[in-house]
Amino acid sequence: MAEILIKSGGALSLVQDLGRIGYQKMGMPVAGAMDDYAARCANILVGNSENDALIEAALYGPEIESMGKNIIAVTGADMGAEINGVKIKNWKSYLMNRGDILKLKGAVSGVRSYVAILGGIDLPLVMGSRATYLKGGIGGMNGRALKAGDILSTKSAYHYSIREMDSSYIPEYGDEVVLRAVSGPNTESFADEGLGLFAQEYTASVRSDRMGIFLEGTKLDLKKESADILSSAILMGSIQVTNDATPVILMADRQTTGGYAQIATVISPDLPKAAQAKPGTKIRFQKVNVRQAQGIYMEYEQKIATIKAGLGHGLTVKSSSTQNININGNAYRAIIEEVL
């Protein structure tokens, strides 16, 4: 078993896995990672199960000290991650020694970074998951964000290897995003049967959080004065329209039922793009049907399976150190890895 020390929690760093499945009928939100793709890839890069617990950092990342030998990987938003002051690559795993410091800064692109640690973070399961649900105060580190002084243990690991994802599988987080979506169950609540959503551009609002991405733009035309409906089930990606005609893409910490009209649902493979949309990002919606959505989802899962198979067991790493080197009269500080 290895441990890490949180020296700084950053803006909002949470222990997450893929969520608390099977309890929505009891009113318990799923929670879990906002960006399913980045979280799963981070775990694959260190050799974990895709559902192992890891750290999700938003906007400004944490500072972490390794209290033993650990393999780590950072994926998702570019937060200028460094080990011992040396900038490291996202989407690549690294060996950290006792006393090494991993530091994430402010997000340059995207919103959320994921830090996976070999063995996965070992905290008590709550309803079968280690995911943090802040509003309920459960899961993760006592149901709260990570803070300075927290010590996290990982499950035992005996094989240390490093992997790096091919650039073709690494997403780019731009200022404009197209999200594919299927029509929702309440299109009859809108004057144009919900087509107006697909005909305009929106802007991600500063109000956005883990519960939902609030959108700013031209108000949608409701047939009635109110968008109220009888409460119905909510999916991750459901787009509710509030009484002021504001669309909200519901995300990981969404409620389990809702009483506002659902105009559409963003398909699962595009939710990572929504999760990484900074305030000010321009968002458009592209309409797809259910059959197309199913095909895209199968391609998405096949892509992750291909990444996992391609990375294999990785390269066994014997040692890693941070050294000062001189090349052609220029001094550099670099991470030197010895691999088999």
C-alpha positions as CSV (number, residue, x, y, z in Angstrom):
1,M,0.0,0.0,0.0
2,A,1.2,3.5,-0.9
3,E,0.1,6.9,0.2
4,I,-0.1,10.5,-1.1
5,L,-0.3,13.7,0.9
6,I,-2.5,16.5,-0.3
7,K,-0.5,19.7,0.2
8,S,-3.1,21.9,-1.4
9,G,-6.6,21.1,-2.6
10,G,-6.8,23.5,-5.5
11,A,-10.1,25.1,-6.4
12,L,-12.2,21.9,-6.2
13,S,-10.6,18.5,-6.0
14,L,-12.8,15.5,-5.4
15,V,-12.3,11.7,-5.2
16,Q,-14.5,10.2,-7.9
17,D,-15.1,7.0,-9.7
18,L,-17.7,6.3,-12.4
19,G,-20.6,6.9,-10.0
20,R,-23.1,5.4,-7.7
21,I,-25.2,3.1,-9.9
22,G,-28.5,1.5,-8.9
23,Y,-29.8,4.0,-6.3
24,Q,-31.6,6.7,-8.3
25,K,-34.9,5.0,-7.5
26,M,-34.2,5.9,-3.9
27,G,-33.4,9.5,-4.8
28,M,-29.6,9.1,-4.6
29,P,-27.8,10.9,-7.5
30,V,-25.1,9.0,-9.4
31,A,-22.3,11.6,-9.0
32,G,-19.0,10.3,-10.3
33,A,-16.6,11.7,-12.9
34,M,-17.9,14.5,-15.1
35,D,-15.6,13.5,-18.0
36,D,-16.1,9.7,-18.4
37,Y,-13.4,9.5,-21.1
38,A,-10.6,11.3,-19.3
39,A,-11.3,9.4,-16.1
40,R,-11.3,6.0,-17.7
41,C,-8.2,6.8,-19.8
42,A,-6.3,8.0,-16.7
43,N,-7.0,4.7,-14.9
44,I,-6.0,2.7,-18.0
45,L,-2.7,4.6,-18.2
46,V,-1.6,3.6,-14.7
47,G,-2.9,0.0,-15.1
48,N,-6.0,0.3,-12.9
49,S,-9.6,-0.9,-13.5
50,E,-11.5,1.8,-15.4
51,N,-13.8,2.3,-12.3
52,D,-11.0,2.8,-9.7
53,A,-11.3,6.0,-7.6
54,L,-9.1,8.9,-8.7
55,I,-9.0,12.7,-8.2
56,E,-11.0,15.1,-10.3
57,A,-9.7,18.6,-10.2
58,A,-11.7,21.6,-11.5
59,L,-10.2,24.9,-12.8
60,Y,-7.1,25.0,-10.6
61,G,-5.5,21.8,-9.5
62,P,-4.1,20.4,-6.3
63,E,-0.5,19.9,-5.1
64,I,0.3,16.3,-4.1
65,E,3.3,14.7,-2.4
66,S,4.1,11.1,-3.0
67,M,4.8,9.3,0.3
68,G,6.2,6.2,-1.4
69,K,6.6,4.8,-4.9
70,N,3.6,5.6,-7.1
71,I,2.7,5.5,-10.8
72,I,0.5,8.5,-11.7
73,A,-1.2,9.9,-14.8
74,V,-2.9,13.2,-15.5
75,T,-5.6,13.5,-18.2
76,G,-8.3,15.9,-19.2
77,A,-7.8,19.7,-18.9
78,D,-4.3,21.0,-19.4
79,M,-3.3,22.4,-16.0
80,G,0.4,22.7,-16.7
81,A,1.1,19.6,-14.5
82,E,4.6,19.4,-13.1
83,I,6.6,16.9,-11.1
84,N,9.3,18.5,-9.0
85,G,9.0,21.7,-11.1
86,V,9.4,19.8,-14.4
87,K,6.4,20.1,-16.8
88,I,5.0,16.7,-17.7
89,K,2.7,15.4,-20.4
90,N,-1.0,14.9,-20.0
91,W,-2.2,11.4,-21.1
92,K,1.1,9.7,-20.0
93,S,2.0,7.9,-16.8
94,Y,5.0,8.6,-14.6
95,L,6.8,7.0,-11.7
96,M,6.9,9.2,-8.6
97,N,9.3,8.5,-5.7
98,R,8.9,9.3,-2.0
99,G,9.0,13.0,-1.6
100,D,8.2,13.9,-5.2
101,I,5.7,16.7,-5.7
102,L,3.0,16.7,-8.4
103,K,1.6,20.2,-8.9
104,L,-1.4,21.2,-11.2
105,K,-2.0,24.8,-12.0
106,G,-4.8,26.7,-13.6
107,A,-6.6,25.2,-16.6
108,V,-5.3,26.4,-19.9
109,S,-7.8,24.4,-21.9
110,G,-10.7,22.5,-20.6
111,V,-12.0,22.6,-17.0
112,R,-11.4,19.3,-15.3
113,S,-8.2,17.2,-14.9
114,Y,-8.0,13.7,-13.6
115,V,-5.2,12.3,-11.5
116,A,-5.1,8.5,-11.4
117,I,-2.7,6.6,-9.0
118,L,-1.7,3.0,-9.4
119,G,-3.9,0.8,-7.3
120,G,-6.7,3.3,-7.1
121,I,-7.6,5.5,-4.1
122,D,-8.7,3.2,-1.3
123,L,-11.6,4.8,0.6
124,P,-14.7,3.2,2.1
125,L,-17.5,2.3,-0.4
126,V,-20.8,4.1,0.1
127,M,-23.6,2.3,-1.8
128,G,-21.0,0.5,-3.9
129,S,-19.0,3.6,-4.9
130,R,-16.3,5.9,-3.7
131,A,-17.7,8.9,-5.6
132,T,-18.0,12.2,-3.7
133,Y,-21.5,13.7,-3.7
134,L,-20.9,17.1,-2.1
135,K,-24.6,18.1,-1.6
136,G,-25.3,14.9,0.3
137,G,-21.9,14.9,2.1
138,I,-21.2,11.3,1.2
139,G,-18.4,9.3,-0.5
140,G,-14.9,10.3,-1.2
141,M,-13.0,11.9,1.7
142,N,-15.9,12.2,4.2
143,G,-18.2,13.7,1.5
144,R,-16.1,16.8,1.0
145,A,-13.5,18.3,-1.2
146,L,-9.8,17.5,-0.6
147,K,-7.8,19.9,1.5
148,A,-4.3,20.3,2.7
149,G,-3.2,17.6,5.1
150,D,-5.4,14.9,3.7
151,I,-3.7,11.5,3.3
152,L,-5.0,9.1,0.7
153,S,-4.0,5.4,0.5
154,T,-4.0,3.3,-2.6
155,K,-4.6,-0.4,-2.9
156,S,-1.5,-2.6,-3.1
157,A,0.4,-2.7,-6.5
158,Y,3.5,-4.7,-7.4
159,H,4.1,-4.0,-11.1
160,Y,5.3,-0.5,-12.1
161,S,5.0,0.4,-15.7
162,I,4.4,3.5,-17.8
163,R,2.2,4.1,-20.8
164,E,1.5,7.0,-23.1
165,M,-1.6,7.5,-25.3
166,D,-1.3,8.1,-29.0
167,S,-2.0,11.7,-29.9
168,S,-4.9,10.6,-32.2
169,Y,-6.9,9.6,-29.1
170,I,-6.3,12.8,-27.2
171,P,-9.2,15.3,-27.3
172,E,-8.8,19.0,-27.9
173,Y,-10.8,21.4,-25.8
174,G,-11.7,24.4,-27.9
175,D,-13.9,27.5,-27.6
176,E,-16.6,26.1,-29.8
177,V,-18.3,22.8,-29.1
178,V,-20.9,20.8,-31.1
179,L,-23.0,18.4,-29.0
180,R,-25.1,15.7,-30.6
181,A,-28.4,15.1,-29.0
182,V,-31.7,13.2,-29.5
183,S,-35.1,14.8,-29.0
184,G,-36.4,14.7,-25.5
185,P,-39.7,13.5,-24.1
186,N,-41.3,16.9,-23.8
187,T,-40.9,18.5,-27.2
188,E,-44.6,19.2,-27.3
189,S,-44.0,21.9,-24.7
190,F,-42.3,24.1,-27.3
191,A,-43.8,26.1,-30.1
192,D,-41.5,24.5,-32.7
193,E,-41.5,21.0,-31.2
194,G,-38.1,21.7,-29.8
195,L,-36.3,22.4,-33.1
196,G,-35.2,25.8,-31.9
197,L,-32.6,24.3,-29.7
198,F,-30.8,23.0,-32.8
199,A,-31.0,26.3,-34.7
200,Q,-29.0,28.6,-32.5
201,E,-25.7,29.0,-30.7
202,Y,-25.5,29.1,-26.9
203,T,-22.8,30.2,-24.4
204,A,-21.8,28.2,-21.4
205,S,-22.6,30.2,-18.3
206,V,-20.5,31.0,-15.2
207,R,-23.4,29.4,-13.2
208,S,-22.4,26.0,-14.5
209,D,-21.2,23.4,-12.0
210,R,-21.2,19.6,-11.4
211,M,-25.0,19.6,-11.4
212,G,-25.5,21.2,-14.8
213,I,-24.1,23.3,-17.6
214,F,-26.3,26.4,-17.8
215,L,-26.6,27.9,-21.3
216,E,-27.1,31.5,-22.3
217,G,-28.8,32.5,-25.6
218,T,-32.1,33.3,-27.3
219,K,-35.0,32.2,-25.2
220,L,-36.9,29.1,-26.4
221,D,-40.5,29.5,-27.3
222,L,-42.8,27.7,-24.8
223,K,-46.4,26.9,-25.7
224,K,-47.4,27.8,-22.2
225,E,-46.3,30.4,-19.7
226,S,-44.6,27.6,-17.6
227,A,-42.1,24.9,-18.4
228,D,-43.5,22.9,-15.5
229,I,-44.3,19.2,-16.1
230,L,-45.1,16.3,-13.8
231,S,-41.7,15.2,-12.3
232,S,-40.0,12.6,-14.4
233,A,-36.7,10.7,-14.5
234,I,-33.5,12.6,-15.3
235,L,-30.6,11.2,-17.3
236,M,-27.1,12.5,-17.5
237,G,-27.2,14.7,-20.5
238,S,-30.9,15.6,-20.2
239,I,-31.5,19.2,-21.3
240,Q,-34.1,20.8,-19.1
241,V,-35.7,24.2,-19.9
242,T,-36.5,26.3,-16.8
243,N,-39.4,28.7,-16.5
244,D,-37.2,31.6,-17.8
245,A,-36.6,29.4,-20.9
246,T,-33.0,28.7,-20.0
247,P,-31.6,25.3,-21.2
248,V,-29.5,23.4,-18.7
249,I,-27.5,20.2,-19.6
250,L,-27.8,18.1,-16.5
251,M,-24.6,16.4,-15.5
252,A,-23.0,14.1,-12.8
253,D,-24.6,15.6,-9.7
254,R,-28.0,16.0,-11.3
255,Q,-31.2,15.3,-9.4
256,T,-32.9,12.0,-10.0
257,T,-36.2,13.5,-11.1
258,G,-37.2,16.9,-12.4
259,G,-40.3,19.0,-13.0
260,Y,-39.1,21.1,-16.0
261,A,-39.7,20.1,-19.7
262,Q,-36.8,18.1,-21.2
263,I,-36.3,19.3,-24.7
264,A,-33.4,16.9,-25.7
265,T,-30.7,14.6,-24.3
266,V,-27.0,14.9,-25.2
267,I,-25.6,11.5,-26.2
268,S,-23.2,9.9,-23.7
269,P,-20.0,10.1,-25.9
270,D,-20.4,13.9,-26.2
271,L,-20.8,14.5,-22.5
272,P,-17.1,14.8,-21.9
273,K,-17.1,17.8,-24.2
274,A,-19.8,19.4,-22.2
275,A,-17.9,18.6,-19.0
276,Q,-14.8,20.4,-20.3
277,A,-16.6,23.5,-21.6
278,K,-15.4,26.6,-19.9
279,P,-17.7,29.6,-19.2
280,G,-17.9,31.5,-22.4
281,T,-17.5,28.4,-24.6
282,K,-19.9,28.5,-27.7
283,I,-22.2,25.5,-27.8
284,R,-24.3,24.2,-30.7
285,F,-26.5,21.1,-30.8
286,Q,-26.7,18.6,-33.7
287,K,-29.8,16.4,-33.9
288,V,-29.3,12.7,-34.2
289,N,-31.9,9.8,-33.9
290,V,-31.7,7.0,-31.4
291,R,-30.3,4.5,-33.8
292,Q,-27.5,6.9,-34.7
293,A,-26.8,7.6,-31.0
294,Q,-26.5,3.8,-30.3
295,G,-24.0,3.4,-33.2
296,I,-21.9,6.4,-31.9
297,Y,-22.0,4.9,-28.4
298,M,-20.7,1.5,-29.7
299,E,-17.9,3.3,-31.6
300,Y,-17.0,5.2,-28.4
301,E,-16.8,2.0,-26.3
302,Q,-14.8,0.3,-29.0
303,K,-12.4,3.3,-29.1
304,I,-11.7,2.9,-25.3
305,A,-11.2,-0.9,-25.7
306,T,-8.7,-0.2,-28.6
307,I,-6.8,2.3,-26.4
308,K,-6.7,-0.3,-23.6
309,A,-5.5,-3.1,-25.8
310,G,-2.9,-0.9,-27.5
311,L,-1.3,0.3,-24.3
312,G,-1.1,-3.3,-23.0
313,H,1.2,-3.8,-20.0
314,G,3.3,-0.7,-20.8
315,L,7.1,-0.4,-20.2
316,T,8.4,-1.6,-16.9
317,V,10.1,1.3,-15.2
318,K,13.1,0.7,-13.0
319,S,13.7,4.2,-11.8
320,S,12.9,7.8,-12.3
321,S,14.7,11.0,-11.2
322,T,14.7,14.7,-11.7
323,Q,18.0,15.9,-13.0
324,N,19.8,19.0,-14.3
325,I,21.3,18.3,-17.7
326,N,23.3,20.4,-20.2
327,I,22.7,20.2,-23.9
328,N,24.7,22.3,-26.3
329,G,25.5,24.8,-23.5
330,N,21.9,25.1,-22.5
331,A,20.8,24.0,-19.0
332,Y,17.6,22.0,-18.6
333,R,15.8,20.3,-15.7
334,A,14.3,17.0,-16.9
335,I,12.7,13.8,-15.7
336,I,15.0,10.8,-16.5
337,E,13.3,7.4,-16.6
338,E,15.0,4.0,-16.8
339,V,12.8,1.4,-18.4
340,L,13.2,-2.2,-19.3
